[in-house]
Amino acid sequence: MNQQPTSDERLLAGYPGRMLVTVSLAWAVLQTGRFLLSPLLPTIIEELQITEATAGIALALFQSVYAITQYPGGEYSDRWTRATLIVPGLSILVLGFLTFGLAGGLAGFVAAAVITGLGKGLFAIPSRALLSDLFVERRGRALGLYAAGTDLGGLVSSGLAILALTYATWRTPFLPVAVVLAGLTVLYALWSRDGYAVGSPELHVSGTLRRLFASAEQRRTLLAFGLFYFMVGGFINFFPTYLIEAKGFDQQLASATFAIVFAVGITIKPVAGGLSDRFRRESIAVVGMLAAAGALAVLSAVEARPLIYVSVVALAAGYKTEFPLADAIIMDNAPDADRGADLGAARALFLGANALGPAYVGIVATYASYVAAFAGLAVCLVVSAGLLYWDARKR
């Protein structure tokens, strides 16, 4: 049986607070391990003597397994218990990061990517659904704190990667990630009030899809956030390259500027989530998307470094606002007994759109320019804002 919300919703107090801290730290740590792969990838390619294409396929396997397990992980956590998915998910993540740190050769690298993708997929939706169970009036704030772990992980991984490449090997930083995750797994298992139960493995896919697409408003919401995740996929993978090619940054300055995006995210996600508990979530999402679109337009037009930095901060503040809001809006619309299934299915759709973003930017940048590619991303944000504004007016 899933946890019931308490009447006292002080964010970090009591049992809900312990669960929030534990799963949010676990998310931050696993994201640290995930983001280590990006700065370490050139060294990995050289040591394993593989091509960029082979490395890309391994990372695509990671992302594919992660996306595919979103929906079953969410539905099983609804019908079994949250802990039945969270504890195995964390345990598999520990195994995955240990494999990155210890296993040799291409086979070990690919196995680690697949194992880690599976663990992340099993953990991601049940942990969010758990917070939705425990925090009703402050759902947005709780999900904002959780989502900020992505940005914290991005910043920490940058420092760990520099230390590893300077004083150790590319495998070394994955081992402390595994150790810390193992400790958090034990803490969660000790503190959780959820039992463990495994029921029927049947998935009610048709029922979930009917709920998600039941009304025109819900379909517009899915389309809006699908376009948003498409934009994120294109932006996050090519932004440093965009700064180098279009703005004349060197690699170190582009990486440092990219870190600004993560630093802003740590602060803005909890704030946006908290505001969405007091005001209409769709309205806040519209403001964030329009702010990000405007910042992208300014970024494309300016050359002065101070204006570029201001645009990056505004862009990050706008688009980082959306992550806790997207999760909260989906779960607000879901029946209590189906929150995990609905969020898992929606996020599977979002991640599918996200995977197309890099292909779009790469193709447009190749045959036109990075400015044209990023202008298209700004258009996606404006269309998304329009769809959500339409919904906000009708509700």
N, C-alpha and C positions, 0 to 999 in steps of 0.2 A: 504494500500500500504506500502511495506517495505521501510525502510530508504535508501537513496542513499548516497554513499560515498562522502565526501567533498574533495576539492583539497588540503586543508591543513590537513596533517595527523600527526601533532604534537600530541603525544600520549594522553596527558592529557589536551589539550586545547579545549575550546569551547564545543559545544554540544556533539561531539563524546567522549570527555574526561569525561564529566559528566556521560554519559551512561556507559562508561568503569568503572569508579570508583563505580557507584551505583550497577551495576550487579556483579562486582567482590567482593565488600564488602558483598553483599547479599549471594553470593556463599560461602565466607569464614565463614559467620555467620551460615548458614544452615549446613555447614560441621562441625562446632564446635558442634552444637546440635547433629548431627549424631555420631560424634566420642565420645561424652559423654557416649553413651550407653556401649562402651567396658569396660572402667574402672569401671563403676557403676554396671555392670551386676551381679557380685556376691551379692552385696547388694540388688539389685532388686529381684533376685531369692529368697533370704532369706526372705525379707519383704513380697513378694507376696505368699510365700510358694509354689513355683512351681519348677519343675525339670529343669535341663539344657536342656533337650529335648524340653520342652514346650517353654522355652525362645528362643531356636534356631529356632523353628517353627515361632514364632512371628517375629524374625529378618529376616527369610527367606521370610515371607509375605511382609515385607518392601522392600526387595531387588527385589522380583518378581514384585510387583506393579511398582516400579521404572523402572525396565527394560521394562515392557510391555508398559508403557506410553511414552517411548522415541520416537518411530516412529510416533504415532498419534500426539503427541505434536509438533514434527518437521514439519510434513506435514500441519497440521492446521495453524501453524504460517506462512507457505509459502502462503497459499491460503486465510487466513483471514488477521491478522496483528500480528506482534511480541507481541505487548502490550496485545492483546486479550488473549494470553496464559500466558505471564509473570505475569501480575497483579493477575489473579486468582491463578496461581501457588504459588506466594508469600503469598497470603492471606490464601490459604490452609495450607501452611507451618506454618504460625502463629497459625492457629487453631490446627495443629498437635502438635506443641511444647507446647501450652497451655494445651492440653489434657495430654501430658506426665507429666506436672507439677501439674495438678489439679485433673484429674480423678483417681478414686481409683480402686483397684482390677485388676484381670487379664483381664477382658473385656476392661477396660479403657486402659491398656497397649497395648493390641492387636489393639484396635481402633486407638490409637495414632500412632502405627507403620504403619498401612495401610494408614491413612490420610497423614502422613509425606512422605511416599513413593510416593503417588499420587502427592502431591505438588512439590516434588523434580523432578519428571518425567516431569511435565508440565513446570517447569522453566528451566531445564538443557539445552535442545536443543534450544528453542527459544532465550535464552540469548546468547548462543554461536553464533547462526545464526545472531543475531543483531550485534554483534561485527564484524562478517565477512562482513556484509553489510556496516558497517561504516569504517572499516579499510581494505583496499585492499593491498597497498604496505607494510603496517606494520601489516598484519593479524597475523603473527606468534608471534610477540612481544605482541600484545593485548591478544591473547589467552594464552600466557605464563603467563602474569600477572593474568589473570582470574584463570588459573589452579593452580597458587601458593596459592590460597585461600584454597585449600584442605589441604596443609601442614600447613598453618597458623592456620586453624581450628583444626588440629590435636594437635598442640602445645598448643593452648589456652585451648582446652578441658581438657588436662592433668592437668593444673593448676586449672581449675574450679572444676574438679572432686575431687582433693585433698581438696580444700576449702569446698566443699559441704559435703564430708564425715567427715571432722573435725568439722565443725561448724553448719551444717544444716542437710538436708535430701537429698536423691538422687533426689527428685523431684525439689528441689530449683533451680538448675542452668538452667533448661529448661525455666523458666519464663523470665529471662533477655534476653535469646536468642529470645523468642517470641516478646518481647518489641522492641528490636533492629531491628528485621526483619520487624515489623509493621512500624517503622519509615522509613526504607529504601523503603518499599512498597509505602508509601505516597510520598517520594521524587521522586521515579521513575514515579509515576502517574502524578506528577506535572510537571516534566521536559520532559517527553516523547513527541515527536512530532507525534508519531503514533496515528492513530485513533483506534476505536474499531469496529469490524465488525465480525459477525458470519455468515458463509455461509453454504454450503452443508457439512454434516458430512461424506460423502463418502470418503473412502481412496483408493488411486490409488496404491495399493500394487504391482500389477504385473508390472506396469511401473517403479516403484522405483527399484524393484529387477532387471529388465532388464538393467537399467542404471548402477547399482552397479556392475553387473557381465558381463558387455558388452564386456570387453576385457580381454585377458590373464593377462595383466599388472594389471588391477584393481582386478582381482581375486587373484593374488599373493599378492597384497597389503592387501586385506582383510584377507587372510590367515596369513600373517606375523604379523599383529597387533592382530589377534585373538590369535595366539600363545603367543604374548607378554602379552595380558591381562590374559591369562591362567597362565602364569608365575607370574604375579602380584597377582592374587588371591591366589596362593599357598604361595607365599613369605610373603605377608602382614599379613596373618592370623596366620602363624606359625613361623615367624622369632624370636619373643621373646622366644618361646618354644624351638626352635632350639638352641638358645644361651644357654639356661638352660641345655638342655639334651646333646648337643654335645660339648659345650665349657665350661661347669662348672660354668656359671654365676648364681648368685642368682637372685631372681625375680626383686628386685629394680634395680640392675645393668643392667639386660636385658631390663627393661623398659626405663632406661636412654639411653642405647645404641640405642634402637628403636627410641627414640626422635631425634637422630642424623639424621635419614633418613628424617624426616619432616623438620628439620632445613636446610638441604642441598637443599631440594625441593623448599623452598621459594626463594632461590637465583637462582638455576639452571634453573627453568622453564622459567622465563622471558628472561634469557640470551640465552637459546636454541631457544626460539621462535624468538628472535631478529636476531640471526645468520641465522635462516632458511629464513628470509626475504632477506638476502644478498646472500646466497648460496643455493644449491639444498637441499630441505628438506630431501629427501630420503638419501642423503649422510650423513647428520648429524645424521639421525636416525640410520644408519648402525654403525657409530662410537660409538654412545651411547650404542647400544645393545652389541657390541663387548666388550666395556669397562666394562659393567655390567657383561657379561659372564665371562670375565677374573677375575674380582673381586670376583665373586662367587666361581670360581675355587680356587683362592688363599685363600679365607675365609675357604673353606673346608679343606685346607692343613695345615694351620698354627694354632699354639696354643698360641703363645706369644700375650699378650693383645694389645700392641701397633700396631702390624701387623693386628690384628683383627679390631681395630678401623679404621686404614687406609683403609682396605678392605671395611668396611661398608661405609665410605665416598665415595670411588670410585664407589661402587655398586650403592649408592643412586644417585650420579651425573650421572651415565650412564642411569639408568632406568627412573629417573624422567624427563630426557630429552625428552622422547617419548610422553608424554601426549599432550602437545600443538601441536606437529608435526603430530600426528595421526589425530587430529581434522582438522588441516589446510590442510593436504594432501587430506582428503576426500572432504572438501569444495572447494579446488582448482579444483578438478575433476568434481564437480557438476555444472549443469547449474545454473545461477543466481536465477531463479525462483523456484529451487528445492533444495536449500542448506539444509534447515531444514529437509526435508523428507529424503534426502540421508544420512545426518549425523545421524538422528534419527534411521534409519534402520541399519546403520553400527554399531552404538553404542549398539543397541539391540543385535546384533550378538556378539560384543566384550564382553558385560556383561554376555551373556550366557556362553562364554568360560571362563570368569573370575570366574563364579560360580563353574566350574568344578575343578579349581585349588586346593582349599582346600581338596576336596575329594581325589585327586591324592596324595597330600603330606601325608595326614592322612593314606591312605592305604599303601603306600610305606614305610613310617616311621614305621608303625606297623609291617609289615612283612619283612622289610629289615633294613633300618636305615634312619635317617635324612640326613646323608651325601649323600646316594644314591638318596633320594628324591630331594635334592637341586642340585645335579649333573644333574638330569633330567631337572630341570628348566633352568640350564645353557645351556643345549643342545637346548632347545626351543628358547633361545635368539640367539644362533648361527644360527639355521635354519631360524629364522626371518630375521636376518641380511643378510643371503645369498639370500633370496627372494627379499628383498628390493634392494640389490646390483645388482641383475639381472635386476630389473626394471630400476634402475638408469642408467645402461649401455645402455639400449635400448632406453631411451628417449633423 
